[in-house]
């Protein structure tokens, strides 16, 4: 969308509006085609293309929370974008490298920032700023290209390599799937009803266990987590045709002070053995699986 806007509104383009629109469509259609597999995956495995915020249950206040929210930690910007880009981008302004032709890069950056501030105003999730990273990188690189004396070139290169190796190591350590979770994937894939919907807060279950999942699209999820009676809780599972609840232990959080839907509330997990409509069919140190039993 940002590239299409550039093709239409580029001040350096001398042609009429129709050639600009044609160029925009030429860019937009391939981008749409590329996204079709992702759209199909979301609709068939997740059950939604874009979910709406959950509804609170009665007087229960559900907080909007994301581990990558700038509200809780402003320094996450450096974690996602890197210290090198932040430094060079600041130097771009201090050294007054801004030129009129930079508008071509600033248009998608500013327009997307406004979109991000409106859509993610409650949590300011920094993950969704990554799409403007290429444009920001180009602007930051202008200072490097025009750096006088080249005295800082070696420290900048060293910082770039340190950042690269640290990021690669950190990502590798976090992306390794624990043995217990792998066992959980295998059990779900081999010992559950094919096509049954799992309540689970991640797309990994859909990819590795070949099951559709429900979480973000459950508008009444607060009624399930903090419902006062079993009938209310069970109705949520029935409404969304959920056959199993998959519990990933590292996504359990203490909800005694804050209530959110980024993971499983501890109070809810403690209630599971007491609920008559659930039966535990698998458990290890990382994962447990509960089957939803139809009761009167």
Rosetta silent file (secondary structure, phi, psi, omega in degrees, C-alpha in Angstrom):
SEQUENCE: XXXXXXXXXXXXXXXXXXXXXXXXXXXXXXXXXXXXXXXXXXXXXXXXXXXXXXXXXXXXXXXXXXXXXXXXXXXXXXXXXXXXXXXXXXXXXXXXXXXXXXXXXXXXXXXXXXXXXXXXXXXXXXXXXXXXXXXXXXXXXXXXXXXXXXXXXXXXXXXXXXXXXXXXXXXXXXXXXXXXXXXXXXXXXXXXXXXXXXXXXXXXXXXXXXXXXXXXXXXXXXXXXXXXXXXXXXXXXXXXXXXXXXXXXXXXXXXXXXXXXXXXXXXXXXXXXXXXXXXXXXXXXXXXXXXXXXXX
SCORE:     score description
SCORE:     0.000 S_00000001
   1 L     0.000  -41.144  179.875    0.000    0.000    0.000 S_00000001
   2 H   -64.612  -42.388  179.135    2.840    2.363    0.866 S_00000001
   3 H   -65.223  -39.607  177.835    4.615    1.661   -2.441 S_00000001
   4 H   -61.041  -41.563  178.358    1.350    2.177   -4.332 S_00000001
   5 H   -62.652  -37.772  178.849    0.940    5.550   -2.631 S_00000001
   6 H   -64.686  -41.290 -179.301    4.445    6.500   -3.674 S_00000001
   7 H   -65.857  -31.171 -178.112    3.729    5.619   -7.310 S_00000001
   8 H   -82.110  -42.231 -170.616    0.570    7.734   -7.280 S_00000001
   9 H  -106.419    8.619  179.391    1.782   10.782   -5.343 S_00000001
  10 L   -56.608  117.770 -176.584    5.482   10.909   -6.249 S_00000001
  11 L   -67.481  -17.714 -179.842    6.100   14.642   -6.811 S_00000001
  12 L   -86.100   -7.537 -178.321    8.820   13.886   -9.346 S_00000001
  13 L   -83.936  127.283 -175.067    6.474   11.965  -11.644 S_00000001
  14 L   -98.139   -8.238 -177.588    5.306   14.086  -14.613 S_00000001
  15 L   -77.546  169.802 -178.577    2.734   11.688  -16.083 S_00000001
  16 L   -74.145  178.724 -175.462   -1.032   11.885  -15.540 S_00000001
  17 H   -68.579  -35.400 -177.101   -3.053   10.205  -12.808 S_00000001
  18 H   -67.474  -43.444  173.891   -4.131    7.190  -14.909 S_00000001
  19 H   -60.694  -34.323  178.427   -0.588    6.008  -15.708 S_00000001
  20 H   -67.547  -41.604  177.333    0.199    6.404  -12.005 S_00000001
  21 H   -63.589  -39.123  178.263   -2.844    4.328  -11.048 S_00000001
  22 H   -61.991  -43.311  177.689   -1.808    1.680  -13.580 S_00000001
  23 H   -62.892  -39.014  179.063    1.659    1.531  -12.042 S_00000001
  24 H   -63.834  -44.392  178.668    0.106    1.260   -8.591 S_00000001
  25 H   -63.392  -37.053  179.279   -2.121   -1.661   -9.646 S_00000001
  26 H   -60.618  -34.671  177.819    0.915   -3.335  -11.237 S_00000001
  27 H   -80.309  -41.731 -172.160    2.616   -3.284   -7.820 S_00000001
  28 H   -68.991  -42.104 -176.162   -0.476   -4.053   -5.722 S_00000001
  29 H   -62.705  -48.177  175.935   -1.728   -7.152   -7.583 S_00000001
  30 H   -59.533  -36.742  178.098    1.532   -9.183   -7.252 S_00000001
  31 H   -63.913  -39.222  177.917    1.658   -8.211   -3.560 S_00000001
  32 H   -66.059  -42.065 -179.971   -1.905   -9.483   -3.128 S_00000001
  33 H   -61.802  -41.219  179.877   -1.107  -12.745   -4.943 S_00000001
  34 H   -62.158  -32.743 -177.049    1.900  -13.328   -2.698 S_00000001
  35 H   -85.292   -7.643 -178.891   -0.332  -12.946    0.372 S_00000001
  36 H   -57.923  -44.773  177.306   -3.006  -15.398   -0.806 S_00000001
  37 H   -58.186  -39.097  178.474   -1.301  -18.441    0.876 S_00000001
  38 H   -67.494  -39.970  178.009   -1.183  -16.554    4.180 S_00000001
  39 H   -63.002  -42.989  179.630   -4.841  -15.533    3.840 S_00000001
  40 H   -63.918  -41.280  178.565   -5.797  -19.148    3.085 S_00000001
  41 H   -61.822  -44.443 -179.076   -3.815  -20.406    6.092 S_00000001
  42 H   -64.322  -42.086 -177.477   -5.518  -17.932    8.428 S_00000001
  43 H   -71.056  -38.932 -175.475   -9.009  -18.748    7.206 S_00000001
  44 H   -86.402  -35.217 -176.507   -8.595  -22.558    7.208 S_00000001
  45 H   -99.036  -35.053 -177.915   -6.360  -23.080   10.258 S_00000001
  46 H   -97.896  -23.253  178.099   -7.092  -20.080   12.460 S_00000001
  47 L    86.108    6.612 -179.944  -10.702  -19.542   11.481 S_00000001
  48 L  -159.280  156.915  175.079  -10.361  -15.797   10.903 S_00000001
  49 L   -93.568  -43.235  175.334   -8.534  -13.249    8.809 S_00000001
  50 L  -148.722  123.196 -174.026   -8.418  -10.542   11.448 S_00000001
  51 L   -88.601  156.007  178.733   -9.937  -10.963   14.891 S_00000001
  52 L   -96.794  156.362 -179.084  -11.858   -8.387   16.895 S_00000001
  53 L   -58.754  143.616  178.946  -11.053   -7.488   20.530 S_00000001
  54 L   -67.709  154.443  178.320  -12.613   -9.818   23.116 S_00000001
  55 L   -90.234  140.744  176.354  -15.607   -8.682   25.109 S_00000001
  56 L   -68.946  151.963  179.582  -15.288   -8.272   28.902 S_00000001
  57 L   -97.582  103.295  178.956  -17.276  -10.660   31.076 S_00000001
  58 L    61.636 -121.015 -178.401  -19.613   -8.633   33.240 S_00000001
  59 L   -93.158   10.730 -179.075  -17.538   -6.435   35.559 S_00000001
  60 L   -79.591  126.675  178.396  -14.259   -8.146   34.578 S_00000001
  61 L   -97.786  117.993 -179.780  -11.734   -5.726   33.108 S_00000001
  62 L  -100.709  122.600 -177.129   -9.491   -7.389   30.524 S_00000001
  63 E   -84.938  144.269  172.800   -6.247   -5.567   29.877 S_00000001
  64 L   -84.129  121.759 -175.702   -4.678   -5.219   26.444 S_00000001
  65 L  -143.611  141.679  172.997   -1.160   -6.576   26.759 S_00000001
  66 L  -143.805  138.490  179.288    1.620   -7.666   24.447 S_00000001
  67 L   -63.968  -16.479  179.021    5.177   -8.646   25.422 S_00000001
  68 L  -106.741   27.883 -179.509    6.425   -6.366   22.641 S_00000001
  69 E   -83.001  133.755  176.906    4.435   -3.314   23.761 S_00000001
  70 L   -71.225  -17.600  178.735    6.280   -0.019   24.007 S_00000001
  71 L   -61.653  -38.486 -178.599    3.937    0.957   26.843 S_00000001
  72 L   -86.882  -26.661 -176.574    5.716   -1.403   29.205 S_00000001
  73 L  -153.180   95.090 -178.640    9.252   -0.988   27.898 S_00000001
  74 L   -60.494  -23.671 -177.167   10.195    1.900   25.550 S_00000001
  75 L   -75.732   -4.003  176.436   13.643    0.363   24.998 S_00000001
  76 H   -63.355  -22.366  176.554   12.063   -2.482   22.997 S_00000001
  77 H   -57.888  -41.906  179.127   12.476   -0.199   20.000 S_00000001
  78 H   -68.046  -33.016 -179.543   16.236   -0.777   20.196 S_00000001
  79 H   -66.109  -38.975 -176.031   15.691   -4.529   20.522 S_00000001
  80 H   -87.724  -37.474 -177.568   13.664   -4.733   17.323 S_00000001
  81 H   -94.256  -27.186 -179.561   15.349   -2.070   15.199 S_00000001
  82 L    96.266  145.667 -178.397   18.861   -2.287   16.576 S_00000001
  83 H   -67.718  -31.146 -176.322   21.137    0.286   18.168 S_00000001
  84 H   -65.293  -46.513  179.820   23.004    0.931   14.905 S_00000001
  85 H   -65.675  -40.714  178.911   19.953    2.150   12.986 S_00000001
  86 H   -60.058  -42.066 -179.746   18.818    4.250   15.954 S_00000001
  87 H   -66.082  -48.037 -178.058   22.255    5.893   16.143 S_00000001
  88 H   -67.443  -35.129  179.382   22.508    6.550   12.403 S_00000001
  89 H   -66.870  -38.976  176.471   18.917    7.789   12.204 S_00000001
  90 H   -65.733  -41.090  178.829   19.628   10.281   15.004 S_00000001
  91 H   -64.523  -31.605  177.602   22.812   11.362   13.232 S_00000001
  92 H   -58.406  -39.766  179.440   20.770   11.883   10.042 S_00000001
  93 H   -78.828  -44.184 -177.523   18.817   14.630   11.811 S_00000001
  94 H   -61.577  -40.095 -178.652   21.709   16.105   13.786 S_00000001
  95 L   -85.066    1.116  177.035   23.881   16.394   10.664 S_00000001
  96 L    55.500   53.377  179.181   20.925   17.825    8.688 S_00000001
  97 L   -87.715    2.793 -176.839   21.102   15.309    5.869 S_00000001
  98 L   -67.487  134.250  177.436   17.435   15.778    5.016 S_00000001
  99 L  -131.006  163.878 -178.348   16.753   16.596    1.356 S_00000001
 100 H   -60.364  -36.916 -178.368   13.609   17.195   -0.693 S_00000001
 101 H   -69.483  -12.944  177.759   13.965   13.857   -2.473 S_00000001
 102 H   -68.549  -14.107  178.322   13.749   12.096    0.927 S_00000001
 103 H   -56.102  -31.553  178.772   10.004   12.678    0.750 S_00000001
 104 H   -59.634  -31.917  177.956    9.870    9.488   -1.326 S_00000001
 105 H   -90.772  -34.539 -175.832   10.987    7.570    1.789 S_00000001
 106 H   -72.051  -28.488 -178.180    9.217    9.669    4.409 S_00000001
 107 H   -58.387  -52.684  178.035    5.736    9.284    2.891 S_00000001
 108 H   -66.758  -32.369 -179.778    5.328    5.560    3.719 S_00000001
 109 H   -64.882  -51.185 -177.523    7.052    6.017    7.107 S_00000001
 110 H   -67.736  -43.171 -178.448    4.778    8.828    8.287 S_00000001
 111 H   -64.377  -39.237  179.805    1.584    7.368    6.821 S_00000001
 112 H   -72.442  -36.123  177.510    2.220    3.980    8.405 S_00000001
 113 H   -60.122  -41.056  177.437    3.147    5.520   11.771 S_00000001
 114 H   -63.819  -42.495  177.342   -0.216    7.293   11.838 S_00000001
 115 H   -61.567  -42.918 -178.657   -1.954    4.024   10.965 S_00000001
 116 H   -65.468  -42.747 -179.227    0.015    2.206   13.700 S_00000001
 117 H   -64.257  -31.627  179.362   -0.784    4.809   16.359 S_00000001
 118 H   -80.115  -49.962 -174.147   -4.518    4.498   15.634 S_00000001
 119 H   -70.825  -36.927 -176.883   -4.798    0.722   15.204 S_00000001
 120 L  -111.748   31.074 -174.594   -2.453   -0.231   18.072 S_00000001
 121 L   -61.771  -25.322 -177.838   -3.123    2.743   20.343 S_00000001
 122 L   -79.536  -31.323 -174.602   -3.866    0.513   23.335 S_00000001
 123 L  -123.487  -18.719 -179.252   -0.668   -1.525   23.262 S_00000001
 124 L    47.804   59.065 -177.437    1.706    0.175   20.768 S_00000001
 125 E   -72.214  114.885 -174.766    3.113   -3.165   19.644 S_00000001
 126 H   -69.336  -20.467  179.532    6.583   -2.486   18.235 S_00000001
 127 H   -56.821  -34.756 -174.816    6.550   -5.682   16.144 S_00000001
 128 H   -84.436    8.397  170.744    4.247   -4.018   13.662 S_00000001
 129 H   -93.817   -7.496 -176.889    6.726   -1.236   12.995 S_00000001
 130 H   -60.389  -27.879 -177.201    9.092   -3.652   11.274 S_00000001
 131 H   -64.054  -22.673  178.768    7.397   -2.975    7.913 S_00000001
 132 H   -94.315    1.945 -177.728    8.918    0.519    7.799 S_00000001
 133 H   -58.046  -43.136  179.205   12.401   -0.767    8.646 S_00000001
 134 H   -59.312  -40.647 -179.663   13.642   -0.756    4.985 S_00000001
 135 H   -68.472  -42.520  178.488   12.660    2.909    4.552 S_00000001
 136 H   -64.097  -37.747  179.594   14.175    3.911    7.893 S_00000001
 137 H   -62.994  -41.526  179.506   17.364    2.018    7.029 S_00000001
 138 H   -63.775  -42.906  179.012   17.765    3.921    3.767 S_00000001
 139 H   -65.434  -41.611  178.904   17.351    7.264    5.542 S_00000001
 140 H   -64.801  -33.968 -178.068   19.779    6.240    8.287 S_00000001
 141 H   -69.933  -17.596  178.851   22.308    5.123    5.669 S_00000001
 142 H   -62.384  -35.429  178.715   22.432    8.638    4.204 S_00000001
 143 H   -68.978  -39.136  178.268   24.488    9.754    7.173 S_00000001
 144 H   -62.677  -42.416 -177.965   26.900    6.856    6.718 S_00000001
 145 H   -66.545  -31.702 -178.438   27.355    7.643    3.042 S_00000001
 146 L  -103.894   16.975 -176.962   28.117   11.290    3.688 S_00000001
 147 L   -65.765  126.949 -177.860   30.161   10.823    6.852 S_00000001
 148 L   -81.389  137.435  175.204   33.111   13.187    6.905 S_00000001
 149 L    79.081  -18.911  178.669   36.582   11.874    7.624 S_00000001
 150 L    55.053   25.259 -177.713   35.337    8.265    7.873 S_00000001
 151 L   -70.369  -27.169 -176.451   36.692    8.150   11.440 S_00000001
 152 L   -95.430    3.657 -173.643   33.698    6.267   12.721 S_00000001
 153 H   -63.268  -40.900 -179.635   33.521    3.708    9.939 S_00000001
 154 H   -68.355  -46.025  175.634   35.374    0.949   11.845 S_00000001
 155 H   -60.277  -36.910  179.372   33.331    1.343   15.071 S_00000001
 156 H   -66.109  -43.227  178.508   30.132    1.357   13.004 S_00000001
 157 H   -64.170  -41.797  178.854   31.146   -1.828   11.157 S_00000001
 158 H   -62.483  -42.198  178.262   32.121   -3.485   14.444 S_00000001
 159 H   -63.591  -38.451  179.819   28.765   -2.541   15.981 S_00000001
 160 H   -63.062  -44.773 -179.793   26.967   -3.931   12.941 S_00000001
 161 H   -68.925  -39.299  177.360   28.706   -7.321   13.221 S_00000001
 162 H   -61.300  -43.050  179.421   28.181   -7.497   16.992 S_00000001
 163 H   -64.420  -40.268  179.950   24.512   -6.766   16.495 S_00000001
 164 H   -62.454  -50.936 -176.732   24.263   -9.392   13.736 S_00000001
 165 H   -68.797  -38.143  178.245   25.858  -12.216   15.737 S_00000001
 166 H   -64.524  -44.871 -179.410   24.015  -11.360   18.947 S_00000001
 167 H   -63.854  -41.341  179.692   20.651  -11.251   17.148 S_00000001
 168 H   -63.777  -43.904  179.331   21.335  -14.540   15.352 S_00000001
 169 H   -66.322  -41.682  179.769   22.299  -16.289   18.601 S_00000001
 170 H   -64.132  -44.855 -179.687   19.358  -14.866   20.518 S_00000001
 171 H   -63.808  -41.583 -179.878   16.882  -15.836   17.789 S_00000001
 172 H   -62.370  -42.044 -178.571   18.314  -19.365   17.522 S_00000001
 173 H   -67.428  -34.588 -177.920   18.026  -19.914   21.280 S_00000001
 174 H   -81.790  -24.845 -176.533   14.417  -18.671   21.384 S_00000001
 175 H   -88.754   -6.449  177.968   13.287  -20.561   18.274 S_00000001
 176 L   -72.052  127.871 -176.839   14.388  -23.976   19.484 S_00000001
 177 L   -85.156  123.084  179.053   11.299  -26.040   20.280 S_00000001
 178 L   -59.997  151.726 -179.045   11.495  -27.780   23.700 S_00000001
 179 H   -58.134  -41.009 -179.443   11.237  -31.569   23.715 S_00000001
 180 H   -62.011  -36.776  178.545    8.041  -31.471   25.763 S_00000001
 181 H   -70.373  -39.659  176.900    6.328  -29.242   23.200 S_00000001
 182 H   -60.778  -40.345  176.505    7.421  -31.529   20.359 S_00000001
 183 H   -63.366  -37.335  177.720    5.882  -34.450   22.240 S_00000001
 184 H   -64.755  -44.490  176.136    2.706  -32.405   22.602 S_00000001
 185 H   -55.374  -47.062 -175.860    2.595  -31.697   18.856 S_00000001
 186 H   -63.420  -42.160 -179.280    3.021  -35.405   18.140 S_00000001
 187 H   -65.300  -44.661  179.892    0.285  -36.450   20.557 S_00000001
 188 H   -60.397  -42.250 -177.317   -2.178  -33.892   19.194 S_00000001
 189 H   -68.626  -33.428 -173.146   -1.462  -34.952   15.630 S_00000001
 190 H  -100.429  -20.838 -170.712   -1.782  -38.688   16.304 S_00000001
 191 H  -127.025   19.123  176.128   -4.372  -38.988   19.098 S_00000001
 192 L  -122.459  165.283 -179.055   -6.994  -36.308   18.540 S_00000001
 193 L   -68.028  124.223 -179.990   -9.973  -36.038   16.211 S_00000001
 194 L   -56.788  133.364  178.341   -8.788  -34.767   12.797 S_00000001
 195 L    82.223   -2.856  179.457   -9.935  -31.231   12.123 S_00000001
 196 L   -67.999  143.644 -178.483  -11.005  -30.602   15.730 S_00000001
 197 E   -81.705  131.382  177.444  -10.527  -27.015   16.900 S_00000001
 198 E  -106.321  137.870  170.922   -7.911  -26.469   19.603 S_00000001
 199 E   -87.795  115.101 -172.365   -7.890  -23.537   21.973 S_00000001
 200 L  -161.328  137.469 -173.496   -4.265  -22.438   21.857 S_00000001
 201 L   -91.319   43.694  179.862   -2.505  -19.011   21.772 S_00000001
 202 L  -168.195  150.827 -179.884   -0.167  -19.586   18.825 S_00000001
 203 L   -79.262   -8.799 -178.314   -0.049  -20.579   15.180 S_00000001
 204 H   -61.674  -34.500  179.205    2.644  -23.207   15.850 S_00000001
 205 H   -65.043  -36.530  178.268   -0.029  -25.770   16.751 S_00000001
 206 H   -68.070  -35.837 -177.806   -1.690  -25.233   13.389 S_00000001
 207 H   -77.751  -43.840 -172.713    1.617  -25.671   11.568 S_00000001
 208 H   -92.408  -26.507 -177.796    3.095  -28.637   13.454 S_00000001
 209 L  -110.681   -2.293  174.208   -0.028  -30.542   14.530 S_00000001
 210 L    59.824   45.012  178.517   -2.229  -29.735   11.522 S_00000001
 211 L  -128.620  143.602  171.505   -5.194  -28.508   13.575 S_00000001
 212 L   -69.280  147.888 -177.782   -7.281  -25.329   13.370 S_00000001
 213 E  -124.719  158.891  176.125   -6.921  -23.154   16.458 S_00000001
 214 E  -135.579  133.710  174.466   -9.045  -20.593   18.283 S_00000001
 215 L  -160.461  -75.121 -177.084   -7.871  -17.866   20.625 S_00000001
 216 L   -62.435  -29.086 -178.133   -7.924  -14.282   19.414 S_00000001
 217 L   -81.138   -5.124 -179.977  -11.237  -14.696   17.613 S_00000001
 218 L   -80.290   96.078 -175.692  -13.006  -15.841   20.833 S_00000001
 219 L   -66.172  -28.762 -177.957  -14.824  -12.626   21.713 S_00000001
 220 L  -101.686   29.580 -176.373  -16.210  -14.095   24.947 S_00000001
 221 H   -61.885  -28.766  177.684  -12.891  -15.555   26.102 S_00000001
 222 H   -63.381  -33.804  177.384  -13.188  -13.638   29.400 S_00000001
 223 H   -65.521  -31.577  178.129  -16.331  -15.664   30.201 S_00000001
 224 H   -75.271  -45.961 -175.918  -14.288  -18.835   29.825 S_00000001
 225 H   -69.093  -41.194 -173.530  -11.295  -17.675   31.863 S_00000001
 226 H  -126.015   25.087  179.501  -13.176  -16.015   34.722 S_00000001
 227 L   -63.354  144.677 -176.627  -16.733  -17.342   34.393 S_00000001
 228 L   -79.817  -22.061 -179.010  -18.592  -17.767   37.669 S_00000001
 229 L  -139.137  161.737 -176.068  -20.226  -21.076   36.724 S_00000001
 230 H   -64.650  -36.651 -177.787  -19.501  -24.076   34.515 S_00000001
 231 H   -61.017  -41.977  178.385  -22.463  -23.461   32.211 S_00000001
 232 H   -64.175  -43.331 -178.966  -21.118  -20.040   31.227 S_00000001
 233 H   -66.628  -43.822 -177.898  -17.632  -21.409   30.644 S_00000001
 234 H   -67.217  -32.779 -179.286  -18.821  -24.407   28.669 S_00000001
 235 H   -63.250  -32.085  177.623  -21.043  -22.292   26.436 S_00000001
 236 H   -63.508  -45.762  179.713  -17.981  -20.436   25.156 S_00000001
 237 H   -63.938  -38.516  179.608  -16.377  -23.703   24.033 S_00000001
 238 H   -69.011  -40.001 -178.963  -19.609  -24.826   22.394 S_00000001
 239 H   -61.015  -34.906 -177.269  -20.124  -21.514   20.576 S_00000001
 240 L  -105.168   13.306  175.369  -16.709  -21.804   18.927 S_00000001
 241 L    52.119   43.127 -179.572  -16.855  -25.608   18.453 S_00000001
 242 E   -84.023  125.801 -178.354  -13.684  -26.098   20.504 S_00000001
 243 E   -99.089  -22.839 -177.116  -12.814  -29.763   21.029 S_00000001
 244 E  -145.727  150.423  171.707   -9.587  -29.455   23.025 S_00000001
 245 E  -115.232  117.399 -179.381   -7.747  -26.973   25.234 S_00000001
 246 E  -101.346  122.763 -176.935   -3.965  -27.124   24.799 S_00000001
 247 E  -107.041  116.919  174.123   -1.958  -25.641   27.676 S_00000001
 248 E   -98.342  114.248 -168.062    1.593  -24.462   27.042 S_00000001
 249 H   -59.392  -32.396 -178.085    3.106  -24.039   30.503 S_00000001
 250 H   -78.787    1.812  175.331    5.376  -21.115   29.663 S_00000001
 251 H  -106.940   10.845  176.014    2.313  -19.088   28.606 S_00000001
 252 E   -86.533  133.020 -179.422    0.660  -19.320   32.037 S_00000001
 253 E  -131.323  156.349  179.586    0.692  -16.000   33.928 S_00000001
 254 L   -78.740  113.962 -177.729   -0.414  -14.814   37.368 S_00000001
 255 L   -99.805   21.764 -179.789   -3.703  -12.966   36.928 S_00000001
 256 L   -70.380  -25.020 -179.306   -4.069  -11.891   40.557 S_00000001
 257 L  -113.233  -35.998 -179.030   -3.173   -8.289   39.643 S_00000001
 258 L  -132.483  138.986  179.189   -3.731   -7.985   35.899 S_00000001
 259 L  -114.771  121.935  179.734   -6.122   -9.851   33.631 S_00000001
 260 E  -142.912 -179.151 -178.995   -5.255  -10.234   29.973 S_00000001
 261 L  -121.031   21.584  178.029   -5.554  -12.667   27.081 S_00000001
 262 L   -79.055  -10.896  179.527   -1.915  -12.945   26.047 S_00000001
 263 L  -162.504 -168.027 -179.416   -1.712  -16.304   27.849 S_00000001
 264 E   -88.152  122.352  175.406   -3.527  -18.645   30.222 S_00000001
 265 E   -62.545  136.821 -179.381   -4.579  -17.057   33.540 S_00000001
 266 H   -59.469  -38.088  179.750   -3.211  -19.071   36.467 S_00000001
 267 H   -62.877  -35.645  178.212   -6.606  -19.049   38.171 S_00000001
 268 H   -69.010  -43.938 -179.817   -8.163  -20.640   35.085 S_00000001
 269 H   -62.190  -38.049  179.311   -5.496  -23.347   34.843 S_00000001
 270 H   -67.191  -26.802 -178.961   -6.034  -24.238   38.521 S_00000001
 271 H   -80.631  -18.893 -173.227   -9.767  -24.684   37.875 S_00000001
 272 H   -52.885  -47.050 -178.802   -9.320  -27.114   34.962 S_00000001
 273 H   -63.978  -19.759 -177.424   -9.221  -30.342   37.061 S_00000001
 274 H   -88.784  -12.853 -174.919  -12.455  -29.305   38.784 S_00000001
 275 L   -82.801  126.937 -174.580  -14.474  -28.711   35.595 S_00000001
 276 L   -71.436  -20.288 -176.526  -16.804  -31.588   34.730 S_00000001
 277 L   -93.890    9.446  178.605  -16.741  -30.894   30.988 S_00000001
 278 E  -125.522  145.353  177.358  -12.962  -31.321   30.658 S_00000001
 279 E  -137.344  124.684  179.973  -10.754  -34.409   30.790 S_00000001
 280 E   -76.124  125.333 -177.938   -6.949  -34.347   30.791 S_00000001
 281 E  -116.870   -6.436  178.019   -5.618  -36.776   28.162 S_00000001
 282 E  -159.725  144.492  176.577   -1.939  -35.772   28.001 S_00000001
 283 E  -161.339  138.625  167.267    0.629  -34.029   30.191 S_00000001
 284 L  -142.628 -166.868 -173.958    4.374  -33.538   30.479 S_00000001
 285 L   -72.768  -12.272 -178.740    6.598  -30.849   32.005 S_00000001
 286 L  -115.334  -17.043 -165.111    5.928  -28.378   29.138 S_00000001
 287 E  -154.775  146.634  172.162    2.463  -29.129   27.864 S_00000001
 288 E  -142.414  153.413 -177.556   -0.951  -30.557   28.729 S_00000001
 289 E  -130.445  129.709 -178.624   -4.027  -31.337   26.665 S_00000001
 290 E  -118.490  130.641  179.014   -7.637  -31.315   27.858 S_00000001
 291 E   -94.395  136.438  178.615  -10.520  -32.812   25.908 S_00000001
 292 E   -82.923  122.269 -178.451  -13.893  -31.095   25.954 S_00000001
 293 L  -103.274  131.084  179.277  -16.599  -33.569   27.012 S_00000001
 294 L   -74.714  123.118  178.303  -20.193  -32.903   26.034 S_00000001
 295 L  -127.192  161.031 -179.552  -22.360  -32.784   29.151 S_00000001
 296 L   -75.331    0.000    0.000  -25.982  -31.926   29.757 S_00000001
